[in-house]
């Protein structure tokens, strides 16, 4: 069952000439499906490219990346039982454009326990070599 995604980004925060912080929210959800959730079910992989982030050219060194995610809201599929909600194993990386080309784009990925819907806040800090 495919997870759908809705993103909303905030303007980038420049902490120094070499350090930028990208933040926003993501809504991971399912629509139009009958779903049975079990307490031992594994999380589902998710990933998305951060909007409004310039690409990294093909031969540029990857900067230092720190990814953080927090659970903002969760909507369950059932009112009984104990089911996990949230995200884990969050990772940020510059990955090749799936449409082709030599540039790499900032991608945030992880594993999510969604239920019907979760909303997460994300923050990715990008630090180039001059400030490390």
C-alpha positions as CSV (number, residue, x, y, z in Angstrom):
1,X,0.0,0.0,0.0
2,X,1.6,3.3,-1.1
3,X,2.2,6.1,1.3
4,X,1.2,9.5,0.1
5,X,3.1,12.7,0.9
6,X,2.3,16.4,1.4
7,X,5.2,18.8,2.0
8,X,5.4,22.3,3.3
9,X,8.8,24.0,3.6
10,X,9.9,27.1,5.5
11,X,12.6,29.5,4.3
12,X,16.1,28.3,4.9
13,X,17.9,29.6,7.9
14,X,21.5,30.7,7.3
15,X,23.5,30.2,10.5
16,X,26.9,31.1,8.9
17,X,28.2,31.4,5.4
18,X,28.8,27.6,5.4
19,X,25.8,26.4,7.4
20,X,22.2,26.3,6.3
21,X,19.2,24.7,8.1
22,X,16.2,23.5,6.1
23,X,12.9,22.9,7.9
24,X,9.3,22.1,7.2
25,X,6.5,19.7,7.8
26,X,5.5,16.5,6.0
27,X,2.2,14.7,6.1
28,X,2.4,11.0,5.4
29,X,-1.0,9.4,4.9
30,X,-3.2,6.9,3.1
31,X,-6.6,7.6,1.5
32,X,-9.4,5.4,0.3
33,X,-8.2,2.1,1.7
34,X,-9.4,-0.2,4.4
35,X,-6.5,-1.0,6.6
36,X,-5.8,-3.5,9.3
37,X,-2.9,-2.5,11.5
38,X,-1.1,-5.0,13.6
39,X,1.1,-4.1,16.6
40,X,4.1,-6.0,15.3
41,X,4.0,-4.6,11.8
42,X,7.3,-3.2,10.5
43,X,7.5,0.4,9.5
44,X,7.3,1.6,5.9
45,X,10.1,3.2,4.0
46,X,9.6,6.8,3.0
47,X,11.8,9.4,1.4
48,X,11.4,12.8,-0.3
49,X,13.5,15.5,-1.8
50,X,13.5,18.7,0.2
51,X,11.8,21.5,-1.7
52,X,13.7,24.8,-2.5
53,X,17.2,23.3,-1.8
54,X,19.7,24.0,-4.6
55,X,21.4,20.9,-6.1
56,X,24.9,19.7,-5.4
57,X,26.9,19.5,-8.7
58,X,28.2,16.2,-9.9
59,X,31.7,16.4,-8.6
60,X,31.2,18.5,-5.5
61,X,32.1,17.0,-2.1
62,X,29.1,16.2,0.0
63,X,28.7,18.5,3.0
64,X,28.1,17.4,6.5
65,X,24.4,16.6,7.0
66,X,22.4,16.2,10.2
67,X,18.8,15.1,9.9
68,X,16.2,15.4,12.6
69,X,12.5,14.5,12.6
70,X,9.8,14.9,15.3
71,X,6.3,13.5,15.4
72,X,3.7,16.3,15.5
73,X,0.4,14.4,15.1
74,X,-0.8,10.9,14.6
75,X,-4.2,9.6,13.5
76,X,-4.9,6.0,14.3
77,X,-6.9,3.5,12.3
78,X,-8.4,1.9,15.4
79,X,-9.2,3.0,18.9
80,X,-8.2,-0.3,20.5
81,X,-4.8,-2.0,20.8
82,X,-1.3,-0.7,21.1
83,X,0.3,0.4,17.8
84,X,3.5,2.2,17.2
85,X,3.4,5.7,15.6
86,X,6.4,7.8,14.5
87,X,9.6,7.7,12.5
88,X,12.9,6.1,13.0
89,X,16.2,5.6,11.1
90,X,16.1,9.1,9.6
91,X,18.9,9.9,7.1
92,X,19.7,12.8,4.9
93,X,21.9,12.5,1.8
94,X,22.4,14.1,-1.6
95,X,21.2,11.6,-4.1
96,X,21.2,11.5,-7.9
97,X,18.2,13.0,-9.7
98,X,15.8,10.1,-10.7
99,X,15.0,12.1,-13.8
100,X,18.7,12.0,-14.9
101,X,21.5,14.5,-15.0
102,X,24.6,14.9,-13.0
103,X,23.3,17.0,-10.1
104,X,22.5,15.5,-6.7
105,X,19.5,16.7,-4.6
106,X,19.0,16.7,-0.9
107,X,16.8,13.7,0.2
108,X,15.4,12.9,3.6
109,X,14.4,9.2,4.2
110,X,13.5,6.9,7.0
111,X,11.1,4.4,8.3
112,X,7.6,5.4,9.4
113,X,4.8,3.8,11.4
114,X,1.9,5.7,9.9
115,X,-1.4,4.2,10.9
116,X,-3.9,6.4,8.9
117,X,-1.8,9.6,9.0
118,X,1.2,11.2,10.7
119,X,2.5,14.7,10.5
120,X,6.2,15.2,11.1
121,X,8.5,18.2,11.5
122,X,11.9,17.9,9.8
123,X,15.1,19.8,10.1
124,X,18.2,19.1,8.0
125,X,21.4,21.0,8.7
126,X,23.9,21.3,5.8
127,X,27.4,22.3,6.8
128,X,30.2,22.8,4.2
129,X,33.8,22.1,4.8
130,X,34.7,25.8,5.7
131,X,32.7,25.7,9.0
132,X,33.5,22.2,10.3
